[in-house]
Amino acid sequence: MAFFRKRGNKWEYRISYVDRRNGKTKETSKGGFKTKKEAQIAATEAESKINHFGFSENGDEKIDHYFQEWLETYKKPNVKPITYSLQERNVRLNILPRWKNYRLKDITRTEYQQWINELRVHYSEGTAKRIHSIMNAALTDAVFEFNIFRENPIQKIKIPKDNQKSSKIPYFSKTQLATFLTAVKEPVKNAKYNKSIQYYVLFSLMAKFNG
């Protein structure tokens, strides 16, 4: 609930709220408004943030600081060293270069989806999924473990799939296959079967069963 008072020529609001982390009643205030209307508008915005984040201060926490705390105090003691090493590396090399100067409350679904799309230009679908899974896990913990958000803003983000054309397996034409099979009949220096037709038989059978 917001209360207002005039101090000199300026207006001030004071908001009483319950901190979801510990159930205690707290207050936050801000002054310097020229009119009561300005104070009321600012108070409404502040109350909206408190209702969303649960408390007034931690929506402003920087991403780099949050990830440092998350990795060291929450992930490191609870995962295998190799898993922690991979997560820390992805945070340091992929997540922080893009998001470290953002506050937690500044992450928007649209901007995050754009970033995932950019990642897919440089990384495989699997790599992009691994990077996203770390970010998603961190923000999920911000909801359920630390009560910073009411909901994870990046849940159910879409990871662009690999181009189907690029994943199509190329096959020899009949002419190319004949040329290849002729070539494998030739003796190969230091090969295990350089005096037999083992390679020809092997690849002929493979071609037959895959044809």
Buried (B, 14 or more C-beta within 10 A) or exposed (E): EBEEEEEEEBBBBBBEBEBBEEEEEBEBBBBEBEEBEBBBEBBEEBBEBBEEBBBBEBBEBBBBEBBBEBBEEBBBEEBEEEEBEBBBEBBBEBBBEBBBEBBBBEBEEEBBBEBBBEBBEEBEBEBBBBBBEBBBBBBBBBBEEBBBBEEBBBEEBEBEEEEEEEEEEEEBEEEEBEEEBEEBEEEEEEEEEEEEEEBBEEBBEEBEEEE
